[in-house]
Amino acid sequence: MSYLVVGISHRSAAIDVLERVALDADAATKLGLAVRNSAAVAESAVVATCNRTEVYATVDRFHAGMDEVTAILSDITGVPLLDLAEHLYVHFEEGAVAHLFQVAVGLDSMIVGESQILGQLKETLRAGQDNETIATDLNALFQHALRVGKRARTETGIDSAGRSVVSAGLEAVGGTEGRRALIVGAGSMASLAAQTLMNNGAQSVTVANRNYDRAVALTDRIGGTAIKLADVPEALKDADLLVSCTGARGVVITEEMIRNAGHPLGVLDVALPRDVAPEAARIPGVTLITLADLVGTAGGSEADIDEVRRIVGEETGAFEATRRAASVAPTVVALRAMASSLVDQELARLERRLPDLDEHERHEVERTIHRVVDKVLHNPTVRVKELGGDPGGPTYADALRQLFALDQAAVDAVTTPKGGEQA
C-alpha cells in the first residue's frame, strides 16, 4: 500500500473557496468513512481545520485512489469536481509523508510555526481510530508526524513567538488589554481565544453558543460569563471586541447586529465558513479581520524555519528507510520458512530410506543439514536486511524472490493476520 494525500488549503485556494469545502466533525467523519469504503483505499484520515481540508489514504493504485478520493470529496462537500480540481494538490508516497510532516511542524500553517495543528492532528488520529478508518499504516505515519512536530518545537524556536491564528487576529484588531470581549462559539478555537484574552489583560470575557451548556463548560474551565446565542445582539452593546468562531454554515452575526451595537468595535472572524456578514466592514468605527487577512502572517524566524525544514527532510528520510526495511522483512521470513520446509521434507525422506539410523546418527544428520542451509542463506538474508533501508532495498528483495523462486502469496502471507484481512 502507498500513501496518498489529496487536499486543499489556504496555499491553493482563496478563503471563499475554502468555505465551500469546510467540514464540521460529522462531515469529516462521513468523508473518512466513504473514502475508507472505496475500492482502491485501505485506510483513510481527514484533517479538517480552519484553513485546510485534506484526505490521507493508503491505496494500492495511484490513479484509481486519486480519482476515488476526489470524487468522494466533491460529493461530500457538494462542490462540482471541475470547480474543485483546479484548487486541489496531490502528494504520493514520500511526497505525502513529507507533506504531513510539514503540516505537523507548522510550516504549512497560516501562522508559520503555530502549535495548534498538533492538537488537530491528534484529533484526526483519535477520530480515525474510533471510526476504524485508520489502521497500521496511517497510524504509523500520524504517530511519527506528531513526534516530528514535537521535535521541531523542542529543538528550534519555531513557535517561540507563541502565535496562532487567534493571537495574530487579536493583534490585528487592536490587542486585548482592557477590552470587553464577546466570543461566539465554544469549540477549540473559542477556547483558545478565551484563554488568550484572559491571559493578556482583557477586562471581561463573555461566551455565547447555540448550545448554552457548552458555553457554560468553557467559562467554568477558563473564566468569564456564559450567555445564550439569542442574547448576542444585546451583549454586543457592552462589548468593544467580538471574536466569532462557530461551525455554522451561514451568517451568524449580521450587519444589523453590529450596526446596532452603536459604538466602535473590533471584529475577528476566524470561522470557516465566515460567521460575520462582510458588509459589517463598511460600518464606521468597525474593524473586521477575517482568515483571508491573516494569510501569510509571519511566524518563526528564517533561521528557525530553515532548521525545521532540515528536520522534516531528515525525518522523512528516516521514516522512508524504516518502511523500505520493513518491506523486505516478509521476503526474508518467507525464504527462511521455505528453507525450513525443504529441510523437513528431506529429513522425512531420509527417515524413509534409512529407517535403521539410531537417534544419535539421526540427530547429527539433522544438525548438519540445518547448518548447511543456514550458512547458504546467511549472507543473502543479512545483506538484504542491511540494504533494505536504501532506496533500492525493495529491488533487492524482488531479486531474492526471483533467485529462490519464492511464491508471492507466501511472502504476502507473512503480513496477513489470521482471518485473511491484511493489516
KEKOL-166549 format. One record per residue (C-alpha): residue number from 1; x, y, z. Coordinates in nm, 4 decimals, padded with zeros to 6 digits. Layout:
! KEKOL-166549
LOLO;NUM;X;Y;Z
...
***
This chain:
! KEKOL-166549
LOLO;1;00.0000;00.0000;00.0000
LOLO;2;00.1129;00.3538;-00.0809
LOLO;3;00.0407;00.6850;00.0916
LOLO;4;-00.1758;00.9409;-00.0908
LOLO;5;-00.2791;01.2948;00.0081
LOLO;6;-00.5493;01.4935;-00.1696
LOLO;7;-00.6105;01.8354;-00.0194
LOLO;8;-00.6995;02.1992;-00.0440
LOLO;9;-00.5694;02.4762;00.1813
LOLO;10;-00.5055;02.8492;00.2070
LOLO;11;-00.1991;02.7890;-00.0110
LOLO;12;-00.4007;02.6546;-00.3031
LOLO;13;-00.7323;02.8401;-00.2763
LOLO;14;-00.8872;03.1656;-00.1625
LOLO;15;-01.0925;03.1735;00.1576
LOLO;16;-01.4218;03.1881;-00.0334
LOLO;17;-01.3290;02.8551;-00.1972
LOLO;18;-01.2200;02.7023;00.1337
LOLO;19;-01.5581;02.7984;00.2781
LOLO;20;-01.7283;02.5735;00.0258
LOLO;21;-01.5258;02.2671;00.1287
LOLO;22;-01.5148;02.3361;00.5041
LOLO;23;-01.6188;02.0329;00.7109
LOLO;24;-01.7543;02.0037;01.0615
LOLO;25;-01.6761;01.6930;01.2697
LOLO;26;-01.9736;01.4957;01.1393
LOLO;27;-01.8948;01.5727;00.7757
LOLO;28;-01.5274;01.4865;00.8281
LOLO;29;-01.6320;01.1505;00.9728
LOLO;30;-01.8650;01.0892;00.6798
LOLO;31;-01.5848;01.1720;00.4348
LOLO;32;-01.3351;00.9453;00.6097
LOLO;33;-01.5751;00.6505;00.6111
LOLO;34;-01.6732;00.6995;00.2472
LOLO;35;-01.3088;00.7099;00.1385
LOLO;36;-01.2215;00.4062;00.3516
LOLO;37;-01.5047;00.2070;00.1944
LOLO;38;-01.3995;00.2835;-00.1642
LOLO;39;-01.2436;00.0091;-00.3739
LOLO;40;-00.8864;00.1420;-00.4080
LOLO;41;-00.8415;00.2568;-00.0468
LOLO;42;-00.7368;00.0543;00.2583
LOLO;43;-00.7181;00.3300;00.5241
LOLO;44;-00.8222;00.6948;00.5450
LOLO;45;-00.7900;01.0031;00.7650
LOLO;46;-00.9325;01.3529;00.7283
LOLO;47;-00.7604;01.6695;00.8525
LOLO;48;-01.0232;01.9460;00.8617
LOLO;49;-00.9177;02.2813;01.0098
LOLO;50;-00.9982;02.6463;00.9526
LOLO;51;-00.7521;02.6638;00.6640
LOLO;52;-00.7327;02.3127;00.5164
LOLO;53;-00.9302;02.0065;00.4194
LOLO;54;-00.7055;01.7088;00.3483
LOLO;55;-00.7667;01.3392;00.2904
LOLO;56;-00.4867;01.0961;00.3729
LOLO;57;-00.5235;00.7442;00.2382
LOLO;58;-00.3354;00.4236;00.1720
LOLO;59;-00.4017;00.2995;-00.1785
LOLO;60;-00.2941;00.0117;-00.3992
LOLO;61;-00.3090;00.2195;-00.7194
LOLO;62;-00.2292;00.5895;-00.7521
LOLO;63;-00.4711;00.6981;-01.0260
LOLO;64;-00.7614;00.4863;-00.9032
LOLO;65;-00.7086;00.6120;-00.5468
LOLO;66;-00.6811;00.9753;-00.6523
LOLO;67;-00.9933;00.9543;-00.8703
LOLO;68;-01.1978;00.7934;-00.5951
LOLO;69;-01.0857;01.0356;-00.3242
LOLO;70;-01.1504;01.3473;-00.5362
LOLO;71;-01.4918;01.2192;-00.6461
LOLO;72;-01.5954;01.1477;-00.2862
LOLO;73;-01.4625;01.4863;-00.1688
LOLO;74;-01.6709;01.6554;-00.4376
LOLO;75;-01.9778;01.4549;-00.3409
LOLO;76;-01.9496;01.5195;00.0349
LOLO;77;-01.8801;01.8941;00.0005
LOLO;78;-02.1243;01.9498;-00.2849
LOLO;79;-01.8581;02.1343;-00.4872
LOLO;80;-01.8533;02.0233;-00.8547
LOLO;81;-01.5418;01.8273;-00.9411
LOLO;82;-01.4380;02.0713;-01.2150
LOLO;83;-01.4551;02.3623;-00.9681
LOLO;84;-01.2683;02.1666;-00.7039
LOLO;85;-00.9948;02.0151;-00.9202
LOLO;86;-00.8120;02.3383;-01.0022
LOLO;87;-00.7501;02.4041;-00.6312
LOLO;88;-00.6525;02.0555;-00.5186
LOLO;89;-00.2979;01.9364;-00.4565
LOLO;90;-00.1917;01.5731;-00.4593
LOLO;91;00.1092;01.4110;-00.2905
LOLO;92;00.2103;01.0470;-00.3241
LOLO;93;00.4366;00.8164;-00.1244
LOLO;94;00.7438;01.0079;00.0037
LOLO;95;00.5835;01.3365;-00.1026
LOLO;96;00.2780;01.2536;00.1093
LOLO;97;00.4977;01.1722;00.4091
LOLO;98;00.6954;01.4970;00.3736
LOLO;99;00.3744;01.6999;00.3378
LOLO;100;00.2216;01.5677;00.6604
LOLO;101;00.5474;01.6327;00.8459
LOLO;102;00.5480;01.9915;00.7122
LOLO;103;00.1920;02.0316;00.8354
LOLO;104;00.2823;01.8897;01.1777
LOLO;105;00.5725;02.1312;01.2339
LOLO;106;00.3637;02.4312;01.1279
LOLO;107;00.5485;02.5121;00.8048
LOLO;108;00.2235;02.4842;00.6107
LOLO;109;00.0127;02.6911;00.8524
LOLO;110;-00.1222;03.0430;00.8058
LOLO;111;00.0923;03.1408;01.1025
LOLO;112;00.4220;02.9613;01.0463
LOLO;113;00.5120;02.7501;01.3495
LOLO;114;00.1743;02.7672;01.5254
LOLO;115;00.1304;02.4661;01.7534
LOLO;116;-00.2485;02.4301;01.7396
LOLO;117;-00.2089;02.1981;01.4413
LOLO;118;-00.0573;01.9281;01.6649
LOLO;119;-00.3803;01.9073;01.8644
LOLO;120;-00.5761;01.8935;01.5396
LOLO;121;-00.3625;01.6052;01.4102
LOLO;122;-00.4105;01.4202;01.7391
LOLO;123;-00.7855;01.4628;01.6991
LOLO;124;-00.7648;01.3321;01.3405
LOLO;125;-00.5779;01.0250;01.4643
LOLO;126;-00.8226;00.9663;01.7504
LOLO;127;-01.1266;01.0018;01.5225
LOLO;128;-00.9769;00.7682;01.2634
LOLO;129;-00.9025;00.5066;01.5265
LOLO;130;-01.2514;00.5369;01.6782
LOLO;131;-01.4166;00.5061;01.3365
LOLO;132;-01.1753;00.2283;01.2324
LOLO;133;-01.0640;00.4124;00.9182
LOLO;134;-00.7042;00.4248;01.0454
LOLO;135;-00.5102;00.1011;01.0841
LOLO;136;-00.1428;00.0050;01.0849
LOLO;137;-00.0013;00.2197;00.8024
LOLO;138;-00.1723;00.5531;00.8727
LOLO;139;-00.1286;00.5053;01.2455
LOLO;140;00.2485;00.4732;01.1928
LOLO;141;00.2514;00.7828;00.9700
LOLO;142;00.0500;01.0066;01.2055
LOLO;143;00.2325;00.8903;01.5177
LOLO;144;00.5634;00.9738;01.3502
LOLO;145;00.4269;01.3125;01.2342
LOLO;146;00.3326;01.4010;01.5929
LOLO;147;00.6844;01.3134;01.7070
LOLO;148;00.8317;01.5288;01.4294
LOLO;149;00.6104;01.8203;01.5348
LOLO;150;00.7225;01.7900;01.8963
LOLO;151;01.0877;01.7572;01.7932
LOLO;152;01.0725;02.0738;01.5823
LOLO;153;00.9299;02.2707;01.8737
LOLO;154;01.1809;02.1255;02.1199
LOLO;155;01.4931;02.1769;01.9098
LOLO;156;01.4079;02.5126;01.7481
LOLO;157;01.2302;02.8353;01.8317
LOLO;158;00.9726;02.7890;01.5540
LOLO;159;00.6868;02.8597;01.7979
LOLO;160;00.8748;03.0872;02.0379
LOLO;161;00.6511;03.3800;01.9477
LOLO;162;00.3560;03.1747;02.0679
LOLO;163;00.1489;03.2979;01.7774
LOLO;164;-00.1675;03.1372;01.6484
LOLO;165;-00.4376;03.2460;01.4072
LOLO;166;-00.6300;03.3783;01.7083
LOLO;167;-00.3398;03.5723;01.8638
LOLO;168;-00.2407;03.7220;01.5275
LOLO;169;-00.6017;03.8195;01.4646
LOLO;170;-00.6386;03.9781;01.8072
LOLO;171;-00.3264;04.1853;01.7424
LOLO;172;-00.4773;04.2964;01.4105
LOLO;173;-00.7951;04.4246;01.5779
LOLO;174;-00.6046;04.6276;01.8362
LOLO;175;-00.4936;04.3811;02.1012
LOLO;176;-00.6616;04.2543;02.4179
LOLO;177;-00.5562;04.4834;02.7030
LOLO;178;-00.8611;04.6294;02.8784
LOLO;179;-01.1041;04.5019;02.6126
LOLO;180;-01.4594;04.3857;02.6858
LOLO;181;-01.4702;04.0750;02.4685
LOLO;182;-01.7601;03.8707;02.3370
LOLO;183;-01.6814;03.5255;02.1956
LOLO;184;-01.9376;03.3495;01.9804
LOLO;185;-01.8708;02.9747;01.9713
LOLO;186;-01.7468;02.7212;02.2249
LOLO;187;-01.5162;02.4885;02.0291
LOLO;188;-01.1381;02.4609;02.0286
LOLO;189;-01.0874;02.7966;01.8550
LOLO;190;-01.3187;02.9699;02.1030
LOLO;191;-01.1336;02.8031;02.3889
LOLO;192;-00.8026;02.9320;02.2530
LOLO;193;-00.9491;03.2809;02.2119
LOLO;194;-01.0869;03.2839;02.5670
LOLO;195;-00.7573;03.1653;02.7123
LOLO;196;-00.5614;03.4238;02.5104
LOLO;197;-00.7924;03.7033;02.6206
LOLO;198;-00.7848;03.6036;02.9874
LOLO;199;-00.4043;03.5735;02.9826
LOLO;200;-00.3498;03.9072;02.8102
LOLO;201;-00.5433;04.1586;03.0146
LOLO;202;-00.8966;04.1551;02.8779
LOLO;203;-01.1312;04.3422;03.1114
LOLO;204;-01.4081;04.0837;03.0645
LOLO;205;-01.4889;03.7778;02.8527
LOLO;206;-01.8393;03.6673;02.7613
LOLO;207;-01.9052;03.3429;02.5720
LOLO;208;-02.2188;03.2752;02.3676
LOLO;209;-02.3051;02.9493;02.1991
LOLO;210;-02.6029;02.7784;02.0387
LOLO;211;-02.5569;02.5013;02.2960
LOLO;212;-02.5649;02.7016;02.6173
LOLO;213;-02.4225;02.4152;02.8270
LOLO;214;-02.1039;02.4157;02.6156
LOLO;215;-02.0641;02.7896;02.6759
LOLO;216;-02.1014;02.7283;03.0490
LOLO;217;-01.8459;02.4470;03.0361
LOLO;218;-01.5960;02.6758;02.8621
LOLO;219;-01.6366;02.9630;03.1081
LOLO;220;-01.6215;02.7232;03.4051
LOLO;221;-01.2890;02.5973;03.2736
LOLO;222;-01.1266;02.9231;03.1663
LOLO;223;-01.3298;03.2028;03.3200
LOLO;224;-01.5813;03.4600;03.2034
LOLO;225;-01.9573;03.4684;03.1676
LOLO;226;-02.1776;03.2402;02.9564
LOLO;227;-02.4839;03.3635;02.7685
LOLO;228;-02.7280;03.2166;02.5169
LOLO;229;-02.6841;03.2806;02.1458
LOLO;230;-03.0092;03.4780;02.1373
LOLO;231;-02.8526;03.7297;02.3780
LOLO;232;-02.5672;03.8206;02.1408
LOLO;233;-02.7298;04.1382;01.9929
LOLO;234;-02.7710;04.2858;02.3412
LOLO;235;-02.4254;04.1708;02.4541
LOLO;236;-02.2677;04.3486;02.1545
LOLO;237;-02.3761;04.6813;02.3039
LOLO;238;-02.1462;04.6194;02.6011
LOLO;239;-01.8523;04.4748;02.4051
LOLO;240;-01.5752;04.6501;02.2158
LOLO;241;-01.4248;04.3267;02.0786
LOLO;242;-01.6040;04.0396;01.9071
LOLO;243;-01.4456;03.7024;01.8240
LOLO;244;-01.6666;03.4694;01.6236
LOLO;245;-01.5703;03.1077;01.5578
LOLO;246;-01.8729;02.8818;01.5261
LOLO;247;-01.9207;02.5835;01.2980
LOLO;248;-02.2352;02.7260;01.1400
LOLO;249;-02.2869;02.7076;00.7648
LOLO;250;-02.4268;03.0590;00.7264
LOLO;251;-02.4006;03.4111;00.8700
LOLO;252;-02.4320;03.4202;01.2492
LOLO;253;-02.3511;03.7879;01.3085
LOLO;254;-02.5435;04.0164;01.0751
LOLO;255;-02.4542;04.3679;00.9666
LOLO;256;-02.7588;04.4926;01.1567
LOLO;257;-02.6388;04.3388;01.4844
LOLO;258;-02.3043;04.5147;01.4603
LOLO;259;-02.4556;04.8434;01.3449
LOLO;260;-02.6983;04.8362;01.6370
LOLO;261;-02.4122;04.7979;01.8838
LOLO;262;-02.3756;05.1705;01.8310
LOLO;263;-02.0044;05.2124;01.9010
LOLO;264;-01.6599;05.1271;01.7569
LOLO;265;-01.5977;04.7542;01.7518
LOLO;266;-01.3082;04.5257;01.6679
LOLO;267;-01.4355;04.2096;01.4976
LOLO;268;-01.2281;03.8941;01.4474
LOLO;269;-01.3975;03.6281;01.2372
LOLO;270;-01.1925;03.3068;01.2383
LOLO;271;-01.4780;03.0793;01.1343
LOLO;272;-01.4890;02.8843;00.8107
LOLO;273;-01.7365;02.9433;00.6558
LOLO;274;-01.7411;03.3020;00.7794
LOLO;275;-01.9711;03.3920;01.0682
LOLO;276;-01.9820;03.7686;01.0189
LOLO;277;-02.1581;03.9401;00.7303
LOLO;278;-01.8794;04.1002;00.5205
LOLO;279;-02.0895;04.4174;00.4842
LOLO;280;-02.0105;04.4902;00.8502
LOLO;281;-01.6659;04.6104;00.7404
LOLO;282;-01.8317;04.9187;00.5856
LOLO;283;-01.9728;05.0393;00.9187
LOLO;284;-01.7772;05.3419;01.0504
LOLO;285;-01.5656;05.2507;01.3516
LOLO;286;-01.5743;04.8765;01.2824
LOLO;287;-01.2522;04.6856;01.2099
LOLO;288;-01.3269;04.3448;01.0616
LOLO;289;-01.0440;04.0897;01.0372
LOLO;290;-01.1050;03.7514;00.8719
LOLO;291;-00.8902;03.4491;00.7925
LOLO;292;-00.8226;03.5976;00.4490
LOLO;293;-00.6482;03.8925;00.6169
LOLO;294;-00.4204;03.6621;00.8158
LOLO;295;-00.2790;03.4531;00.5314
LOLO;296;00.0989;03.4901;00.5200
LOLO;297;00.1314;03.6394;00.8684
LOLO;298;00.4888;03.5917;00.9833
LOLO;299;00.5702;03.3322;01.2464
LOLO;300;00.9145;03.1912;01.3293
LOLO;301;01.2474;03.3391;01.2236
LOLO;302;01.4130;03.2426;00.8958
LOLO;303;01.6863;03.0547;01.0837
LOLO;304;01.4284;02.8515;01.2753
LOLO;305;01.2309;02.7832;00.9590
LOLO;306;01.5448;02.6600;00.7796
LOLO;307;01.6288;02.4298;01.0708
LOLO;308;01.2737;02.2916;01.0816
LOLO;309;01.2924;02.2232;00.7081
LOLO;310;01.6115;02.0270;00.7724
LOLO;311;01.4379;01.8275;01.0473
LOLO;312;01.1469;01.7488;00.8155
LOLO;313;01.3875;01.6264;00.5473
LOLO;314;01.5806;01.4136;00.7951
LOLO;315;01.2663;01.2622;00.9490
LOLO;316;01.1131;01.1947;00.6082
LOLO;317;01.4255;01.0049;00.5061
LOLO;318;01.4287;00.8078;00.8323
LOLO;319;01.0603;00.7161;00.8002
LOLO;320;01.1024;00.6030;00.4420
LOLO;321;01.4120;00.3974;00.5303
LOLO;322;01.2134;00.2215;00.8023
LOLO;323;00.9333;00.1492;00.5561
LOLO;324;01.1748;00.0091;00.2999
LOLO;325;01.3422;-00.2096;00.5611
LOLO;326;01.0034;-00.3390;00.6757
LOLO;327;00.9070;-00.4157;00.3161
LOLO;328;01.1925;-00.6653;00.2747
LOLO;329;01.1307;-00.8457;00.6046
LOLO;330;00.8433;-01.0624;00.4706
LOLO;331;01.0714;-01.1869;00.1911
LOLO;332;01.3370;-01.2903;00.4428
LOLO;333;01.0801;-01.4647;00.6625
LOLO;334;00.9251;-01.6417;00.3610
LOLO;335;01.2695;-01.7560;00.2434
LOLO;336;01.3533;-01.8974;00.5871
LOLO;337;01.0137;-02.0699;00.6003
LOLO;338;01.0670;-02.2249;00.2574
LOLO;339;01.4129;-02.3494;00.3593
LOLO;340;01.2762;-02.4957;00.6821
LOLO;341;01.0030;-02.6755;00.4887
LOLO;342;01.2594;-02.8224;00.2465
LOLO;343;01.4746;-02.9425;00.5365
LOLO;344;01.1736;-03.1123;00.6965
LOLO;345;01.0881;-03.2823;00.3662
LOLO;346;01.4421;-03.4111;00.3166
LOLO;347;01.4632;-03.5391;00.6741
LOLO;348;01.1343;-03.7220;00.6275
LOLO;349;01.2684;-03.8711;00.3035
LOLO;350;01.5889;-03.9780;00.4836
LOLO;351;01.3818;-04.1397;00.7576
LOLO;352;01.2012;-04.3497;00.4984
LOLO;353;01.5203;-04.4518;00.3171
LOLO;354;01.7357;-04.5175;00.6264
LOLO;355;01.4938;-04.6313;00.8967
LOLO;356;01.7721;-04.8059;01.0907
LOLO;357;01.9617;-04.4878;01.1832
LOLO;358;01.9915;-04.4610;01.5607
LOLO;359;01.8817;-04.1456;01.7419
LOLO;360;02.2344;-04.0038;01.7699
LOLO;361;02.3062;-04.0506;01.3986
LOLO;362;01.9692;-03.9034;01.3011
LOLO;363;02.0342;-03.6003;01.5243
LOLO;364;02.3801;-03.5432;01.3717
LOLO;365;02.2411;-03.5591;01.0159
LOLO;366;01.9640;-03.3157;01.1064
LOLO;367;02.2106;-03.0695;01.2617
LOLO;368;02.4388;-03.0927;00.9571
LOLO;369;02.1573;-03.0201;00.7106
LOLO;370;02.0370;-02.7232;00.9179
LOLO;371;02.3928;-02.5834;00.9408
LOLO;372;02.4440;-02.6079;00.5660
LOLO;373;02.1120;-02.4357;00.4902
LOLO;374;02.1782;-02.1619;00.7466
LOLO;375;02.5230;-02.0928;00.6008
LOLO;376;02.3861;-02.0774;00.2472
LOLO;377;02.1112;-01.8324;00.3476
LOLO;378;02.3130;-01.6249;00.5929
LOLO;379;02.4812;-01.3775;00.3558
LOLO;380;02.1815;-01.3128;00.1264
LOLO;381;01.9403;-01.2543;00.4156
LOLO;382;02.1825;-01.0375;00.6143
LOLO;383;02.2655;-00.8272;00.3094
LOLO;384;01.9051;-00.7769;00.2037
LOLO;385;01.8223;-00.6571;00.5569
LOLO;386;02.1211;-00.4194;00.5520
LOLO;387;02.0244;-00.2867;00.2107
LOLO;388;01.6547;-00.2750;00.2916
LOLO;389;01.6736;00.0812;00.4223
LOLO;390;01.8302;00.2073;00.0993
LOLO;391;01.6157;00.3335;-00.1891
LOLO;392;01.6951;00.0145;-00.3805
LOLO;393;01.6061;-00.2116;-00.0883
LOLO;394;01.2742;-00.3410;-00.2271
LOLO;395;01.4542;-00.4209;-00.5562
LOLO;396;01.6980;-00.6460;-00.3686
LOLO;397;01.4036;-00.8223;-00.2079
LOLO;398;01.2489;-00.8739;-00.5533
LOLO;399;01.5769;-01.0257;-00.6724
LOLO;400;01.5819;-01.2604;-00.3741
LOLO;401;01.2276;-01.3737;-00.4525
LOLO;402;01.3274;-01.4418;-00.8139
LOLO;403;01.6524;-01.6243;-00.7296
LOLO;404;01.4865;-01.8584;-00.4828
LOLO;405;01.1570;-01.8867;-00.6769
LOLO;406;00.9512;-01.7684;-00.3781
LOLO;407;00.5774;-01.7677;-00.4219
LOLO;408;00.4470;-01.4087;-00.3809
LOLO;409;00.1477;-01.5473;-00.1927
LOLO;410;00.3858;-01.6935;00.0644
LOLO;411;00.5525;-01.3527;00.1078
LOLO;412;00.2161;-01.1772;00.1413
LOLO;413;00.1028;-01.4329;00.3973
LOLO;414;00.3742;-01.3161;00.6351
LOLO;415;00.1979;-00.9796;00.6787
LOLO;416;-00.1570;-01.1145;00.6691
LOLO;417;-00.3099;-01.1995;01.0079
LOLO;418;-00.5435;-01.4908;01.0642
LOLO;419;-00.8812;-01.4207;00.9118
LOLO;420;-00.7296;-01.3149;00.5794
LOLO;421;-00.7568;-00.9369;00.6121
LOLO;422;-00.4293;-00.7589;00.5514
LOLO;423;-00.3110;-00.5361;00.8338
***
